[in-house]
Amino acid sequence: MTEGSAPRVNALLLANHVGSVVTVVGRVKGNANDTMVHLEGSCGGDICIDRSNAERTFETQIVEVVGMVNTDRTVAEMRSTNLGNDMDLKMYNEMVLLANGGNVKPMFA
């Protein structure tokens, strides 16, 4: 990983990145402006976002969060981007899987 990069991961891959900065995308569940906000990740899994240091509010249903993965697999938000209300999270998850090795790795060997 190069300095300043934040790999795109889903809820299932968070455990592999404890202590690292990652990028997650998901659908906001519940109150978007609580200190701890849950996202339905692109794989359908739950991602808990620690927003105690957040500088902006979630204004759309789909958001991108860049943050540090804690040992309990929560993500401490460093910055976020509102992505709108209509995004194909399944398609996004396919991209995440490809970016993380996926099932196509042998095709490029």
Salt bridges, closest charged atoms under 4 A:
ASP46 OD1 - LYS29 NZ 3.08
ASP46 OD2 - HIS38 ND1 2.76
GLU64 OE2 - ARG8 NH1 2.77
GLU77 OE1 - ARG51 NE 2.61
